[in-house]
Amino acid sequence: MPPAAGENAPKEDSSDAADLAQWESRGEQAASQLEANLTTLESRLEAMLAALEGKDEASESAQGEDTKKSCSERGVK
């Protein structure tokens, strides 16, 4: 029969608790750093997307102007 809870169970000593606390702290620091890196990456991606959208709009506008010019040169309205 297994021992009841608390009976003959290995006791956690203070060094194990300190190791766990230190490990938890390092994990939280790593998570915070990852979150900061992801935030930076998100900002960069948004800036790149905005730049690409701006180029697309400028390109579409330029193509529209080219179409208007070529049509007017040919006498097409």
PDB file with SEQRES, HELIX, SHEET and CRYST1 records, atoms N, CA, C and O in Angstrom:
SEQRES   1 A   77  MET PRO PRO ALA ALA GLY GLU ASN ALA PRO LYS GLU ASP          
SEQRES   2 A   77  SER SER ASP ALA ALA ASP LEU ALA GLN TRP GLU SER ARG          
SEQRES   3 A   77  GLY GLU GLN ALA ALA SER GLN LEU GLU ALA ASN LEU THR          
SEQRES   4 A   77  THR LEU GLU SER ARG LEU GLU ALA MET LEU ALA ALA LEU          
SEQRES   5 A   77  GLU GLY LYS ASP GLU ALA SER GLU SER ALA GLN GLY GLU          
SEQRES   6 A   77  ASP THR LYS LYS SER CYS SER GLU ARG GLY VAL LYS              
HELIX    1 AA1 SER A   14  GLU A   73  1                                  60    
CRYST1    1.000    1.000    1.000  90.00  90.00  90.00 P 1           1          
ATOM      1  N   MET A   1       0.853  -1.173   0.000  1.00  0.00           N  
ATOM      2  CA  MET A   1       0.000   0.000   0.000  1.00  0.00           C  
ATOM      3  C   MET A   1       0.895   1.232   0.000  1.00  0.00           C  
ATOM      4  O   MET A   1       1.823   1.298   0.806  1.00  0.00           O  
ATOM      5  N   PRO A   2       0.652   2.232  -0.889  1.00  0.00           N  
ATOM      6  CA  PRO A   2       1.476   3.429  -0.930  1.00  0.00           C  
ATOM      7  C   PRO A   2       1.233   4.275   0.317  1.00  0.00           C  
ATOM      8  O   PRO A   2       0.151   4.243   0.903  1.00  0.00           O  
ATOM      9  N   PRO A   3       2.252   5.027   0.709  1.00  0.00           N  
ATOM     10  CA  PRO A   3       2.081   5.859   1.901  1.00  0.00           C  
ATOM     11  C   PRO A   3       1.053   6.961   1.647  1.00  0.00           C  
ATOM     12  O   PRO A   3       0.900   7.445   0.525  1.00  0.00           O  
ATOM     13  N   ALA A   4       0.368   7.335   2.691  1.00  0.00           N  
ATOM     14  CA  ALA A   4      -0.617   8.420   2.586  1.00  0.00           C  
ATOM     15  C   ALA A   4       0.127   9.718   2.331  1.00  0.00           C  
ATOM     16  O   ALA A   4       1.328   9.821   2.581  1.00  0.00           O  
ATOM     17  N   ALA A   5      -0.596  10.702   1.832  1.00  0.00           N  
ATOM     18  CA  ALA A   5       0.021  11.996   1.531  1.00  0.00           C  
ATOM     19  C   ALA A   5       0.710  12.534   2.766  1.00  0.00           C  
ATOM     20  O   ALA A   5       0.108  12.618   3.837  1.00  0.00           O  
ATOM     21  N   GLY A   6       1.951  12.892   2.619  1.00  0.00           N  
ATOM     22  CA  GLY A   6       2.717  13.451   3.734  1.00  0.00           C  
ATOM     23  C   GLY A   6       3.481  12.407   4.527  1.00  0.00           C  
ATOM     24  O   GLY A   6       4.456  12.742   5.200  1.00  0.00           O  
ATOM     25  N   GLU A   7       3.066  11.159   4.466  1.00  0.00           N  
ATOM     26  CA  GLU A   7       3.777  10.110   5.186  1.00  0.00           C  
ATOM     27  C   GLU A   7       4.946   9.611   4.356  1.00  0.00           C  
ATOM     28  O   GLU A   7       4.777   9.249   3.192  1.00  0.00           O  
ATOM     29  N   ASN A   8       6.103   9.591   4.937  1.00  0.00           N  
ATOM     30  CA  ASN A   8       7.315   9.097   4.280  1.00  0.00           C  
ATOM     31  C   ASN A   8       7.589   9.774   2.934  1.00  0.00           C  
ATOM     32  O   ASN A   8       8.384   9.271   2.139  1.00  0.00           O  
ATOM     33  N   ALA A   9       6.955  10.878   2.681  1.00  0.00           N  
ATOM     34  CA  ALA A   9       7.223  11.606   1.447  1.00  0.00           C  
ATOM     35  C   ALA A   9       8.521  12.362   1.606  1.00  0.00           C  
ATOM     36  O   ALA A   9       8.793  12.906   2.676  1.00  0.00           O  
ATOM     37  N   PRO A  10       9.337  12.408   0.549  1.00  0.00           N  
ATOM     38  CA  PRO A  10      10.593  13.144   0.673  1.00  0.00           C  
ATOM     39  C   PRO A  10      10.302  14.619   0.945  1.00  0.00           C  
ATOM     40  O   PRO A  10       9.452  15.234   0.301  1.00  0.00           O  
ATOM     41  N   LYS A  11      11.021  15.159   1.901  1.00  0.00           N  
ATOM     42  CA  LYS A  11      10.837  16.562   2.253  1.00  0.00           C  
ATOM     43  C   LYS A  11      11.684  17.424   1.335  1.00  0.00           C  
ATOM     44  O   LYS A  11      12.839  17.112   1.047  1.00  0.00           O  
ATOM     45  N   GLU A  12      11.090  18.501   0.887  1.00  0.00           N  
ATOM     46  CA  GLU A  12      11.808  19.438   0.028  1.00  0.00           C  
ATOM     47  C   GLU A  12      12.673  20.302   0.941  1.00  0.00           C  
ATOM     48  O   GLU A  12      12.166  20.978   1.837  1.00  0.00           O  
ATOM     49  N   ASP A  13      13.984  20.272   0.705  1.00  0.00           N  
ATOM     50  CA  ASP A  13      14.832  21.106   1.559  1.00  0.00           C  
ATOM     51  C   ASP A  13      14.957  22.500   0.967  1.00  0.00           C  
ATOM     52  O   ASP A  13      14.519  22.746  -0.157  1.00  0.00           O  
ATOM     53  N   SER A  14      15.541  23.389   1.709  1.00  0.00           N  
ATOM     54  CA  SER A  14      15.587  24.797   1.307  1.00  0.00           C  
ATOM     55  C   SER A  14      16.419  25.006   0.042  1.00  0.00           C  
ATOM     56  O   SER A  14      16.143  25.934  -0.718  1.00  0.00           O  
ATOM     57  N   SER A  15      17.426  24.172  -0.204  1.00  0.00           N  
ATOM     58  CA  SER A  15      18.229  24.351  -1.420  1.00  0.00           C  
ATOM     59  C   SER A  15      17.417  23.999  -2.656  1.00  0.00           C  
ATOM     60  O   SER A  15      17.569  24.643  -3.694  1.00  0.00           O  
ATOM     61  N   ASP A  16      16.555  22.982  -2.565  1.00  0.00           N  
ATOM     62  CA  ASP A  16      15.688  22.649  -3.697  1.00  0.00           C  
ATOM     63  C   ASP A  16      14.704  23.780  -3.969  1.00  0.00           C  
ATOM     64  O   ASP A  16      14.447  24.127  -5.122  1.00  0.00           O  
ATOM     65  N   ALA A  17      14.161  24.347  -2.907  1.00  0.00           N  
ATOM     66  CA  ALA A  17      13.216  25.456  -3.059  1.00  0.00           C  
ATOM     67  C   ALA A  17      13.926  26.659  -3.675  1.00  0.00           C  
ATOM     68  O   ALA A  17      13.360  27.342  -4.528  1.00  0.00           O  
ATOM     69  N   ALA A  18      15.147  26.918  -3.252  1.00  0.00           N  
ATOM     70  CA  ALA A  18      15.905  28.040  -3.807  1.00  0.00           C  
ATOM     71  C   ALA A  18      16.227  27.799  -5.277  1.00  0.00           C  
ATOM     72  O   ALA A  18      16.156  28.717  -6.093  1.00  0.00           O  
ATOM     73  N   ASP A  19      16.583  26.554  -5.612  1.00  0.00           N  
ATOM     74  CA  ASP A  19      16.864  26.213  -7.008  1.00  0.00           C  
ATOM     75  C   ASP A  19      15.618  26.399  -7.869  1.00  0.00           C  
ATOM     76  O   ASP A  19      15.696  26.917  -8.983  1.00  0.00           O  
ATOM     77  N   LEU A  20      14.474  25.975  -7.348  1.00  0.00           N  
ATOM     78  CA  LEU A  20      13.225  26.140  -8.096  1.00  0.00           C  
ATOM     79  C   LEU A  20      12.876  27.612  -8.274  1.00  0.00           C  
ATOM     80  O   LEU A  20      12.418  28.018  -9.342  1.00  0.00           O  
ATOM     81  N   ALA A  21      13.089  28.407  -7.239  1.00  0.00           N  
ATOM     82  CA  ALA A  21      12.798  29.835  -7.329  1.00  0.00           C  
ATOM     83  C   ALA A  21      13.713  30.502  -8.345  1.00  0.00           C  
ATOM     84  O   ALA A  21      13.282  31.356  -9.120  1.00  0.00           O  
ATOM     85  N   GLN A  22      14.990  30.101  -8.334  1.00  0.00           N  
ATOM     86  CA  GLN A  22      15.941  30.670  -9.291  1.00  0.00           C  
ATOM     87  C   GLN A  22      15.578  30.245 -10.711  1.00  0.00           C  
ATOM     88  O   GLN A  22      15.646  31.056 -11.635  1.00  0.00           O  
ATOM     89  N   TRP A  23      15.202  29.009 -10.889  1.00  0.00           N  
ATOM     90  CA  TRP A  23      14.803  28.493 -12.196  1.00  0.00           C  
ATOM     91  C   TRP A  23      13.552  29.223 -12.691  1.00  0.00           C  
ATOM     92  O   TRP A  23      13.463  29.576 -13.866  1.00  0.00           O  
ATOM     93  N   GLU A  24      12.597  29.447 -11.803  1.00  0.00           N  
ATOM     94  CA  GLU A  24      11.384  30.171 -12.161  1.00  0.00           C  
ATOM     95  C   GLU A  24      11.713  31.609 -12.563  1.00  0.00           C  
ATOM     96  O   GLU A  24      11.157  32.133 -13.528  1.00  0.00           O  
ATOM     97  N   SER A  25      12.607  32.235 -11.828  1.00  0.00           N  
ATOM     98  CA  SER A  25      13.004  33.606 -12.129  1.00  0.00           C  
ATOM     99  C   SER A  25      13.658  33.688 -13.507  1.00  0.00           C  
ATOM    100  O   SER A  25      13.369  34.600 -14.282  1.00  0.00           O  
ATOM    101  N   ARG A  26      14.529  32.745 -13.806  1.00  0.00           N  
ATOM    102  CA  ARG A  26      15.175  32.729 -15.122  1.00  0.00           C  
ATOM    103  C   ARG A  26      14.151  32.502 -16.230  1.00  0.00           C  
ATOM    104  O   ARG A  26      14.253  33.088 -17.309  1.00  0.00           O  
ATOM    105  N   GLY A  27      13.174  31.657 -15.961  1.00  0.00           N  
ATOM    106  CA  GLY A  27      12.123  31.411 -16.942  1.00  0.00           C  
ATOM    107  C   GLY A  27      11.300  32.663 -17.205  1.00  0.00           C  
ATOM    108  O   GLY A  27      10.952  32.962 -18.347  1.00  0.00           O  
ATOM    109  N   GLU A  28      10.994  33.391 -16.138  1.00  0.00           N  
ATOM    110  CA  GLU A  28      10.238  34.638 -16.296  1.00  0.00           C  
ATOM    111  C   GLU A  28      11.051  35.682 -17.055  1.00  0.00           C  
ATOM    112  O   GLU A  28      10.505  36.421 -17.874  1.00  0.00           O  
ATOM    113  N   GLN A  29      12.352  35.744 -16.785  1.00  0.00           N  
ATOM    114  CA  GLN A  29      13.214  36.683 -17.518  1.00  0.00           C  
ATOM    115  C   GLN A  29      13.275  36.315 -18.994  1.00  0.00           C  
ATOM    116  O   GLN A  29      13.223  37.188 -19.860  1.00  0.00           O  
ATOM    117  N   ALA A  30      13.384  35.036 -19.275  1.00  0.00           N  
ATOM    118  CA  ALA A  30      13.428  34.583 -20.671  1.00  0.00           C  
ATOM    119  C   ALA A  30      12.107  34.913 -21.376  1.00  0.00           C  
ATOM    120  O   ALA A  30      12.103  35.348 -22.527  1.00  0.00           O  
ATOM    121  N   ALA A  31      10.996  34.703 -20.680  1.00  0.00           N  
ATOM    122  CA  ALA A  31       9.690  35.011 -21.263  1.00  0.00           C  
ATOM    123  C   ALA A  31       9.562  36.510 -21.535  1.00  0.00           C  
ATOM    124  O   ALA A  31       9.035  36.911 -22.572  1.00  0.00           O  
ATOM    125  N   SER A  32      10.037  37.325 -20.616  1.00  0.00           N  
ATOM    126  CA  SER A  32       9.985  38.779 -20.809  1.00  0.00           C  
ATOM    127  C   SER A  32      10.837  39.202 -21.998  1.00  0.00           C  
ATOM    128  O   SER A  32      10.433  40.062 -22.781  1.00  0.00           O  
ATOM    129  N   GLN A  33      12.008  38.604 -22.133  1.00  0.00           N  
ATOM    130  CA  GLN A  33      12.891  38.930 -23.250  1.00  0.00           C  
ATOM    131  C   GLN A  33      12.269  38.498 -24.576  1.00  0.00           C  
ATOM    132  O   GLN A  33      12.340  39.225 -25.566  1.00  0.00           O  
ATOM    133  N   LEU A  34      11.662  37.320 -24.591  1.00  0.00           N  
ATOM    134  CA  LEU A  34      10.989  36.854 -25.807  1.00  0.00           C  
ATOM    135  C   LEU A  34       9.840  37.784 -26.181  1.00  0.00           C  
ATOM    136  O   LEU A  34       9.644  38.097 -27.356  1.00  0.00           O  
ATOM    137  N   GLU A  35       9.086  38.222 -25.186  1.00  0.00           N  
ATOM    138  CA  GLU A  35       7.982  39.135 -25.450  1.00  0.00           C  
ATOM    139  C   GLU A  35       8.491  40.457 -26.028  1.00  0.00           C  
ATOM    140  O   GLU A  35       7.894  41.003 -26.956  1.00  0.00           O  
ATOM    141  N   ALA A  36       9.585  40.964 -25.482  1.00  0.00           N  
ATOM    142  CA  ALA A  36      10.165  42.207 -25.994  1.00  0.00           C  
ATOM    143  C   ALA A  36      10.653  42.018 -27.431  1.00  0.00           C  
ATOM    144  O   ALA A  36      10.452  42.890 -28.276  1.00  0.00           O  
ATOM    145  N   ASN A  37      11.289  40.888 -27.704  1.00  0.00           N  
ATOM    146  CA  ASN A  37      11.761  40.608 -29.064  1.00  0.00           C  
ATOM    147  C   ASN A  37      10.601  40.485 -30.045  1.00  0.00           C  
ATOM    148  O   ASN A  37      10.685  40.965 -31.175  1.00  0.00           O  
ATOM    149  N   LEU A  38       9.522  39.843 -29.613  1.00  0.00           N  
ATOM    150  CA  LEU A  38       8.358  39.710 -30.484  1.00  0.00           C  
ATOM    151  C   LEU A  38       7.706  41.066 -30.748  1.00  0.00           C  
ATOM    152  O   LEU A  38       7.228  41.319 -31.853  1.00  0.00           O  
ATOM    153  N   THR A  39       7.686  41.933 -29.745  1.00  0.00           N  
ATOM    154  CA  THR A  39       7.135  43.272 -29.921  1.00  0.00           C  
ATOM    155  C   THR A  39       7.960  44.051 -30.936  1.00  0.00           C  
ATOM    156  O   THR A  39       7.410  44.738 -31.797  1.00  0.00           O  
ATOM    157  N   THR A  40       9.291  43.939 -30.831  1.00  0.00           N  
ATOM    158  CA  THR A  40      10.174  44.611 -31.782  1.00  0.00           C  
ATOM    159  C   THR A  40       9.957  44.061 -33.192  1.00  0.00           C  
ATOM    160  O   THR A  40       9.882  44.825 -34.154  1.00  0.00           O  
ATOM    161  N   LEU A  41       9.860  42.764 -33.310  1.00  0.00           N  
ATOM    162  CA  LEU A  41       9.630  42.121 -34.605  1.00  0.00           C  
ATOM    163  C   LEU A  41       8.294  42.568 -35.194  1.00  0.00           C  
ATOM    164  O   LEU A  41       8.199  42.858 -36.386  1.00  0.00           O  
ATOM    165  N   GLU A  42       7.264  42.621 -34.350  1.00  0.00           N  
ATOM    166  CA  GLU A  42       5.958  43.061 -34.817  1.00  0.00           C  
ATOM    167  C   GLU A  42       6.019  44.491 -35.359  1.00  0.00           C  
ATOM    168  O   GLU A  42       5.431  44.793 -36.397  1.00  0.00           O  
ATOM    169  N   SER A  43       6.731  45.363 -34.653  1.00  0.00           N  
ATOM    170  CA  SER A  43       6.864  46.750 -35.103  1.00  0.00           C  
ATOM    171  C   SER A  43       7.583  46.822 -36.449  1.00  0.00           C  
ATOM    172  O   SER A  43       7.175  47.569 -37.339  1.00  0.00           O  
ATOM    173  N   ARG A  44       8.639  46.054 -36.590  1.00  0.00           N  
ATOM    174  CA  ARG A  44       9.375  46.049 -37.855  1.00  0.00           C  
ATOM    175  C   ARG A  44       8.528  45.518 -38.999  1.00  0.00           C  
ATOM    176  O   ARG A  44       8.557  46.060 -40.103  1.00  0.00           O  
ATOM    177  N   LEU A  45       7.772  44.454 -38.735  1.00  0.00           N  
ATOM    178  CA  LEU A  45       6.917  43.892 -39.777  1.00  0.00           C  
ATOM    179  C   LEU A  45       5.826  44.882 -40.184  1.00  0.00           C  
ATOM    180  O   LEU A  45       5.510  45.013 -41.367  1.00  0.00           O  
ATOM    181  N   GLU A  46       5.259  45.571 -39.208  1.00  0.00           N  
ATOM    182  CA  GLU A  46       4.239  46.570 -39.526  1.00  0.00           C  
ATOM    183  C   GLU A  46       4.823  47.696 -40.372  1.00  0.00           C  
ATOM    184  O   GLU A  46       4.176  48.170 -41.307  1.00  0.00           O  
ATOM    185  N   ALA A  47       6.042  48.127 -40.050  1.00  0.00           N  
ATOM    186  CA  ALA A  47       6.695  49.181 -40.831  1.00  0.00           C  
ATOM    187  C   ALA A  47       6.976  48.704 -42.255  1.00  0.00           C  
ATOM    188  O   ALA A  47       6.783  49.454 -43.212  1.00  0.00           O  
ATOM    189  N   MET A  48       7.429  47.464 -42.394  1.00  0.00           N  
ATOM    190  CA  MET A  48       7.693  46.914 -43.723  1.00  0.00           C  
ATOM    191  C   MET A  48       6.403  46.809 -44.527  1.00  0.00           C  
ATOM    192  O   MET A  48       6.379  47.139 -45.713  1.00  0.00           O  
ATOM    193  N   LEU A  49       5.343  46.354 -43.892  1.00  0.00           N  
ATOM    194  CA  LEU A  49       4.065  46.223 -44.571  1.00  0.00           C  
ATOM    195  C   LEU A  49       3.547  47.591 -45.014  1.00  0.00           C  
ATOM    196  O   LEU A  49       3.045  47.742 -46.128  1.00  0.00           O  
ATOM    197  N   ALA A  50       3.671  48.579 -44.138  1.00  0.00           N  
ATOM    198  CA  ALA A  50       3.231  49.931 -44.491  1.00  0.00           C  
ATOM    199  C   ALA A  50       4.040  50.466 -45.672  1.00  0.00           C  
ATOM    200  O   ALA A  50       3.491  51.111 -46.565  1.00  0.00           O  
ATOM    201  N   ALA A  51       5.342  50.195 -45.673  1.00  0.00           N  
ATOM    202  CA  ALA A  51       6.189  50.652 -46.777  1.00  0.00           C  
ATOM    203  C   ALA A  51       5.789  49.964 -48.080  1.00  0.00           C  
ATOM    204  O   ALA A  51       5.725  50.604 -49.130  1.00  0.00           O  
ATOM    205  N   LEU A  52       5.521  48.674 -48.010  1.00  0.00           N  
ATOM    206  CA  LEU A  52       5.101  47.944 -49.212  1.00  0.00           C  
ATOM    207  C   LEU A  52       3.744  48.418 -49.703  1.00  0.00           C  
ATOM    208  O   LEU A  52       3.531  48.543 -50.909  1.00  0.00           O  
ATOM    209  N   GLU A  53       2.834  48.680 -48.792  1.00  0.00           N  
ATOM    210  CA  GLU A  53       1.522  49.176 -49.193  1.00  0.00           C  
ATOM    211  C   GLU A  53       1.656  50.555 -49.832  1.00  0.00           C  
ATOM    212  O   GLU A  53       0.948  50.868 -50.790  1.00  0.00           O  
ATOM    213  N   GLY A  54       2.555  51.374 -49.310  1.00  0.00           N  
ATOM    214  CA  GLY A  54       2.800  52.688 -49.897  1.00  0.00           C  
ATOM    215  C   GLY A  54       3.364  52.580 -51.294  1.00  0.00           C  
ATOM    216  O   GLY A  54       2.988  53.348 -52.180  1.00  0.00           O  
ATOM    217  N   LYS A  55       4.267  51.629 -51.499  1.00  0.00           N  
ATOM    218  CA  LYS A  55       4.832  51.413 -52.834  1.00  0.00           C  
ATOM    219  C   LYS A  55       3.767  50.909 -53.790  1.00  0.00           C  
ATOM    220  O   LYS A  55       3.723  51.324 -54.948  1.00  0.00           O  
ATOM    221  N   ASP A  56       2.903  50.012 -53.311  1.00  0.00           N  
ATOM    222  CA  ASP A  56       1.833  49.490 -54.155  1.00  0.00           C  
ATOM    223  C   ASP A  56       0.893  50.612 -54.575  1.00  0.00           C  
ATOM    224  O   ASP A  56       0.499  50.699 -55.738  1.00  0.00           O  
ATOM    225  N   GLU A  57       0.540  51.462 -53.631  1.00  0.00           N  
ATOM    226  CA  GLU A  57      -0.359  52.569 -53.953  1.00  0.00           C  
ATOM    227  C   GLU A  57       0.304  53.533 -54.934  1.00  0.00           C  
ATOM    228  O   GLU A  57      -0.341  54.007 -55.870  1.00  0.00           O  
ATOM    229  N   ALA A  58       1.582  53.825 -54.727  1.00  0.00           N  
ATOM    230  CA  ALA A  58       2.307  54.715 -55.630  1.00  0.00           C  
ATOM    231  C   ALA A  58       2.422  54.086 -57.012  1.00  0.00           C  
ATOM    232  O   ALA A  58       2.292  54.770 -58.026  1.00  0.00           O  
ATOM    233  N   SER A  59       2.667  52.784 -57.046  1.00  0.00           N  
ATOM    234  CA  SER A  59       2.786  52.071 -58.315  1.00  0.00           C  
ATOM    235  C   SER A  59       1.460  52.077 -59.058  1.00  0.00           C  
ATOM    236  O   SER A  59       1.419  52.312 -60.265  1.00  0.00           O  
ATOM    237  N   GLU A  60       0.372  51.816 -58.330  1.00  0.00           N  
ATOM    238  CA  GLU A  60      -0.948  51.816 -58.955  1.00  0.00           C  
ATOM    239  C   GLU A  60      -1.290  53.212 -59.468  1.00  0.00           C  
ATOM    240  O   GLU A  60      -1.860  53.362 -60.549  1.00  0.00           O  
ATOM    241  N   SER A  61      -0.942  54.218 -58.695  1.00  0.00           N  
ATOM    242  CA  SER A  61      -1.199  55.595 -59.106  1.00  0.00           C  
ATOM    243  C   SER A  61      -0.398  55.930 -60.363  1.00  0.00           C  
ATOM    244  O   SER A  61      -0.920  56.540 -61.297  1.00  0.00           O  
ATOM    245  N   ALA A  62       0.863  55.529 -60.379  1.00  0.00           N  
ATOM    246  CA  ALA A  62       1.717  55.791 -61.541  1.00  0.00           C  
ATOM    247  C   ALA A  62       1.202  55.038 -62.756  1.00  0.00           C  
ATOM    248  O   ALA A  62       1.223  55.574 -63.864  1.00  0.00           O  
ATOM    249  N   GLN A  63       0.749  53.829 -62.577  1.00  0.00           N  
ATOM    250  CA  GLN A  63       0.207  53.059 -63.699  1.00  0.00           C  
ATOM    251  C   GLN A  63      -1.057  53.719 -64.222  1.00  0.00           C  
ATOM    252  O   GLN A  63      -1.287  53.746 -65.431  1.00  0.00           O  
ATOM    253  N   GLY A  64      -1.868  54.244 -63.339  1.00  0.00           N  
ATOM    254  CA  GLY A  64      -3.077  54.940 -63.758  1.00  0.00           C  
ATOM    255  C   GLY A  64      -2.732  56.177 -64.552  1.00  0.00           C  
ATOM    256  O   GLY A  64      -3.377  56.467 -65.559  1.00  0.00           O  
ATOM    257  N   GLU A  65      -1.724  56.911 -64.115  1.00  0.00           N  
ATOM    258  CA  GLU A  65      -1.292  58.106 -64.842  1.00  0.00           C  
ATOM    259  C   GLU A  65      -0.730  57.727 -66.204  1.00  0.00           C  
ATOM    260  O   GLU A  65      -0.999  58.407 -67.195  1.00  0.00           O  
ATOM    261  N   ASP A  66       0.050  56.644 -66.266  1.00  0.00           N  
ATOM    262  CA  ASP A  66       0.602  56.188 -67.543  1.00  0.00           C  
ATOM    263  C   ASP A  66      -0.526  55.799 -68.503  1.00  0.00           C  
ATOM    264  O   ASP A  66      -0.465  56.090 -69.697  1.00  0.00           O  
ATOM    265  N   THR A  67      -1.549  55.143 -67.968  1.00  0.00           N  
ATOM    266  CA  THR A  67      -2.684  54.738 -68.805  1.00  0.00           C  
ATOM    267  C   THR A  67      -3.405  55.963 -69.337  1.00  0.00           C  
ATOM    268  O   THR A  67      -3.777  56.006 -70.510  1.00  0.00           O  
ATOM    269  N   LYS A  68      -3.604  56.965 -68.479  1.00  0.00           N  
ATOM    270  CA  LYS A  68      -4.262  58.194 -68.919  1.00  0.00           C  
ATOM    271  C   LYS A  68      -3.452  58.875 -70.008  1.00  0.00           C  
ATOM    272  O   LYS A  68      -4.014  59.351 -70.995  1.00  0.00           O  
ATOM    273  N   LYS A  69      -2.126  58.926 -69.836  1.00  0.00           N  
ATOM    274  CA  LYS A  69      -1.264  59.577 -70.829  1.00  0.00           C  
ATOM    275  C   LYS A  69      -1.320  58.839 -72.153  1.00  0.00           C  
ATOM    276  O   LYS A  69      -1.480  59.461 -73.203  1.00  0.00           O  
ATOM    277  N   SER A  70      -1.188  57.511 -72.116  1.00  0.00           N  
ATOM    278  CA  SER A  70      -1.158  56.759 -73.365  1.00  0.00           C  
ATOM    279  C   SER A  70      -2.504  56.836 -74.077  1.00  0.00           C  
ATOM    280  O   SER A  70      -2.559  56.881 -75.306  1.00  0.00           O  
ATOM    281  N   CYS A  71      -3.596  56.850 -73.298  1.00  0.00           N  
ATOM    282  CA  CYS A  71      -4.924  56.953 -73.911  1.00  0.00           C  
ATOM    283  C   CYS A  71      -5.104  58.351 -74.533  1.00  0.00           C  
ATOM    284  O   CYS A  71      -5.634  58.476 -75.637  1.00  0.00           O  
ATOM    285  N   SER A  72      -4.669  59.381 -73.830  1.00  0.00           N  
ATOM    286  CA  SER A  72      -4.855  60.724 -74.347  1.00  0.00           C  
ATOM    287  C   SER A  72      -3.946  60.955 -75.555  1.00  0.00           C  
ATOM    288  O   SER A  72      -4.306  61.707 -76.460  1.00  0.00           O  
ATOM    289  N   GLU A  73      -2.782  60.323 -75.579  1.00  0.00           N  
ATOM    290  CA  GLU A  73      -1.896  60.449 -76.720  1.00  0.00           C  
ATOM    291  C   GLU A  73      -2.503  59.805 -77.962  1.00  0.00           C  
ATOM    292  O   GLU A  73      -2.267  60.240 -79.089  1.00  0.00           O  
ATOM    293  N   ARG A  74      -3.298  58.751 -77.724  1.00  0.00           N  
ATOM    294  CA  ARG A  74      -3.931  58.049 -78.851  1.00  0.00           C  
ATOM    295  C   ARG A  74      -5.312  58.631 -79.156  1.00  0.00           C  
ATOM    296  O   ARG A  74      -5.985  58.198 -80.092  1.00  0.00           O  
ATOM    297  N   GLY A  75      -5.720  59.601 -78.370  1.00  0.00           N  
ATOM    298  CA  GLY A  75      -7.028  60.222 -78.614  1.00  0.00           C  
ATOM    299  C   GLY A  75      -8.177  59.409 -78.021  1.00  0.00           C  
ATOM    300  O   GLY A  75      -9.334  59.616 -78.387  1.00  0.00           O  
ATOM    301  N   VAL A  76      -7.867  58.489 -77.111  1.00  0.00           N  
ATOM    302  CA  VAL A  76      -8.890  57.678 -76.466  1.00  0.00           C  
ATOM    303  C   VAL A  76      -9.252  58.329 -75.144  1.00  0.00           C  
ATOM    304  O   VAL A  76      -8.387  58.781 -74.394  1.00  0.00           O  
ATOM    305  N   LYS A  77     -10.545  58.365 -74.877  1.00  0.00           N  
ATOM    306  CA  LYS A  77     -10.986  58.948 -73.596  1.00  0.00           C  
ATOM    307  C   LYS A  77     -11.409  57.888 -72.656  1.00  0.00           C  
ATOM    308  O   LYS A  77     -11.811  58.186 -71.531  1.00  0.00           O  
TER     309      LYS A  77                                                      
END                                                                             
